[in-house]
Amino acid sequence: MNNFIFQNPTKLVFGKGQIAKLTELLPDNINLMLTFGGGSVTKNGVYDQVKEALKGRNFIEFWGIEPNPRVETLRKAVKMGKENNINYLLAVGGGSVLDGTKLIAAGIATDTEPWEIVKGGVAKEQIPFASVMTVPATGSEMNGAAVISREETQEKYGFFGTYPQFSILDPEVTYSLSPYQIACGLADAFTHVLEQYMTTPGQSRLMDRWAEGVLLSVKEIAPGIKHNPHDYDLMSDYMLSATLALNDFIRMGITQDWATHQIGHELTALHGITHGHSLAIAMPGTLRILKEQKKGKLLQYGERIFNITEGTEDERVEKAIEMTEQFYRSLGLTTRLSEEGIGMDTIETIASRFNDRGDAFGENSNVTGDVTREILISCL
């Protein structure tokens, strides 16, 4: 294993009825701003629960953070926060609301223009923030990362900063999610694990087994959730799987990939494809083109996750990739660019962007624009 330093300071408050703990979790004597998305929390009862828990406290509200949060919107929130001397934020919503709130926290804490914070890659200062997470997918409730879009230039980048002070996860709030939202969330969690796991074999038995445990859990609960999305135990496993997939626990001391995510960000920026769905399209292509590089891990993954034990090594690798794509499709997601009306123009745009920036992603830093073109062509 590689050397590493691990610290995750987020307090996770999990289970039914836990939103009521907000008032005791939040510090006293803070100037609080709540951040929201488009309004779904007013329909599923979450907003009322939050308001009840905060009865007697003063706070202001900012609404309108989009899926794939836009810096153009977040600038308005930063302005509101500064005008009201806000020194604590509470995100109520899905990963996009929390990602956007992380940039708001950085924008309020500094005079640096928000998009410059994103492009810099690291938020050096942020005011404290916490979350009530309603859409399991990104893991943003227990990590320091955020991904922000800029509509003006059709760009999407990630940056890193501090972690939420606490996050409340009540599986019952997932009952109002649409089948598509759940499918994208499951795809997101599954792919988050693959980005950390599907690299070099033999680095850590413990990290491998932990990652495989999350992969198997997501794979096993998906059919049951499709049949009964109001099953508390299934939705609990779904919610916690999404958190564990990207809260630093399964990547201690190992190499990571993340090329699929960079490709997915471009598909979202250019076509508005939901993040988890973009990963379901790009990940099988990444595995197809890099199958020799990832052969050892693909063989292990195929055996342990899909019980692929027969055939030559090459046949087992191909089967593992095929089963991965079938899993995404079993969620109800398309896995081909052509199914979304995307063709060579977009592929060339993405390849050119990566080449122009000198990007080289992946555990071996070899996924250039030219390799990305091959990956996306295999996804047509």
DODO-496675 format. One record per residue (C-alpha): residue in one letter; x, y, z. Coordinates in steps of 0.5 Angstrom, whole numbers, plus 2048, in hexadecimal, padded with zeros to 3 digits. Example, Ala and Ser with C-alpha at 12.3 -4.5 7.8 and 13.67 -1.06 7.14 Angstrom:
BEGIN
A8197F7810S81B7FE80E
***
This chain:
BEGIN
M800800800N8028077FFN80380C805F7FD810807I7FA81480CF7F281380DQ7ED818811N7E6818810P7E381D815T7DC81D813K7D781A818L7D2816814V7CB816818F7C7810815G7C080D815K7B880F815G7B6815819Q7BD818819I7BC81F816A7B982181DK7C0821820L7C282781CT7C182C821E7C6828826L7CB827820L7CB82E81EP7CF833822D7CC838826N7CD840824I7CE83F81DN7CC843817L7C883D813M7C783C80BL7C3836809T7C4834801F7BF8307FDG7BE82E7F6G7B882E7F2G7B382D7F7S7B28257F8V7B38267FFT7AD82A800K7A98247FDN7AC81E801G7AB821808V7B3822809Y7B282A809D7AD82A80EQ7B1825812V7B782A812K7B2830813E7B082C819A7B782A81CL7B983181BK7B383581FG7B683B823R7BC83C81FN7BD84181AF7BF83F813I7BF84180BE7BD83D805F7C083D7FEW7BD8397F9G7BE8367F2I7C58327F2E7C482E7ECP7C68277EAN7CD8287E8P7CD82E7ECR7CF8347E8V7D483A7EAE7D083F7E8T7CA83D7EDL7CF83C7F2R7D28437F2K7CB8467F4A7CC8417FAV7D38447FCK7D084B7FBM7CA84A7FFG7CE846805K7D384C805E7CE851805N7CB84E80BN7D184C80FI7D084580EN7D5840812Y7D2839811L7CE83680CL7C983080CA7C882C805V7C1829805G7C18247FEG7C58207FAG7CC8207F8S7CC8267F3V7C982A7F9L7CF8287FED7D48297F8G7D18307F7T7D18317FEK7D982F7FFL7DA8357FAI7D683A7FDA7D9838804A7E083A800G7DD8407FCI7DB843803A7E1842806T7E6845801D7E684B7FCT7E88467F7E7E38467F1P7DF83F7F1W7E183C7EBE7E883E7ECI7E883A7F3V7E58347EEK7EA8347E9G7F08357EFG7EE82E7F1V7EE82F7F8A7EA8347FDK7EF836802E7E9839806Q7E2837808I7DD83980DP7DA833811F7D482F80DA7D082980ES7CB82580BV7C482280BM7C681D805T7BF81B801V7C28177FAP7C78127FCA7CC8127F6T7D28177F6G7D58157FDS7D681D7FEE7D381C805M7D9819808N7DF81C803G7E2822801A7E18227FAA7DC8267F6V7DB8277EEI7D882D7EBS7D682F7E4R7D78367E0E7D18377DBE7D483C7D8T7DA8387D5Q7D78317D6E7DC82F7DBK7DC82A7E1Y7E282A7E6G7E38277EDF7E682A7F3F7E88287FAG7E782B801T7E582A808Y7E082480AP7D982580CQ7D9826814F7D3821814S7CE81E80FI7C781B811L7C581580DD7BE81380EP7BC80D809E7B580F809V7B6815805T7B88117FFY7B180E7FES7AF8147FAL7B58137F5S7B38117EEP7B580B7EBY7BA80F7E7Q7BD8127ECI7BE80C7F0A7C18087EAC7C680E7E9G7C880E7F1L7C98077F0A7CE8077EAD7D180D7EDA7D38097F4F7D58037F0T7DA8077EBH7DD80B7F1V7DF8047F4L7E28027EDE7E68087ECQ7EA8077F2Y7EA7FF7F2M7EB7FE7EAT7F27FF7EAT7F87FB7ECP7F77F57F0G7FB7F37F6Q7FB7F97F9S7F77F87FFR7F27F2801L7EE7F6806M7ED7FC801D7EB7F67FCR7E67F3800W7E37F9803A7E27FC7FCE7DF7F57FAG7DA7F57FFV7D77FC7FDL7D77F97F6L7D47F37F8S7CF7F67FCV7CD7FB7F7K7CC7F67F2E7C87F17F7I7C37F77F9A7C27FA7F2P7BC7F57F0G7B97F57F7I7B97FD7F6K7B67FD7EFH7B07F87F2N7AF7FC7F9P7B28037F9H7AF804800D7B37FE803Y7B6801809D7BC7FC80AL7BD7FC802M7BD804802S7C2804808D7C7800805Y7C68047FFM7C780A802L7CD808806S7D0805800A7D080B7FDT7D480F803L7D9809804A7DA8097FCL7DE8107FDN7E0812804D7E7810803F7E6809807I7E7805801R7ED8087FEM7F3809803G7FA807800I7F78057FAT7F78087F2Q7F180B7EFD7EE80C7E8W7E98117E8A7EA8127E0T7E28107DFH7E08157E4Q7E481A7E0I7E18187D9G7DA8187DDH7DB81F7DFE7DC8217D8L7D581D7D5T7D28217DBA7D48287D9L7D38277D2H7CC8237D2G7CA8247D9I7CA81C7DAT7C981A7E1H7CF8197E5G7CE8127E7H7CB8107E0S7D18137DCL7D680E7E0A7D18087DEI7D380A7D7A7DA80C7D8M7DD8067DDP7DC8007D8G7DF8047D3T7E58067D8L7E67FE7D9R7E57FC7D2I7EB8007D0L7EF7FF7D6K7EE7F87D7E7F57F67D6Q7F87FB7DBK7F27F97E0K7F27F17DFG7F47EF7E5K7EF7F37E9L7EA7F17E4L7EB7EA7E5Q7EA7EB7ECY7E47EF7ECG7E17EA7E7E7E27E47ECR7E07E87F2I7DA7EC7F0F7D77E87EAN7DA7E17EBI7DD7E17E5T7E27DB7E5E7E27D77DFG7E57D97D8T7EC7DB7D6E7EE7E27DAD7ED7E67D4E7E67E37D3R7E57E47DBV7E77EB7DAE7E27ED7D4K7DC7E97D8A7DE7EE7DEI7DD7F47DAE7D77F17D7M7D47F07DET7D67F77E0E7D27FA7DAQ7CC7F57DBF7CC7F87E3Y7CB7FF7E1R7C67FD7DCS7C27F97E1L7C17FF7E5G7BD8027DFL7C38067DCT7C68077D5T7CD8057D4R7CE8087CDL7CF80F7CAS7CB80D7C4E7C580C7C9E7C68137CBG7C78167C4I7CE8187C6G7D38167C0M7DA8187BDD7D98207BET7D981F7C5I7DE81A7C6E7E381E7C2T7E18247C6I7E38207CDA7EA81D7CAS7EC8247C8R7EA8277CEF7EE8227D2N7F48237CDD7F482A7CDR7F582A7D5G7FA8257D5D7F68207D9A7F88197DAF7F38157DFG7F380F7E2E7F780B7E7N7FD80B7E2S7FC8127DFN7FB80F7D8V7F48117D7T7F58177D2G7F081A7CDD7F28157C8V7F180F7CDT7EA8127CFR7E88137C7E7E980B7C7I7E580A7CDL7DF80E7CBI7DF80B7C4S7DE8047C8C7D88077CBL7D58097C5
***
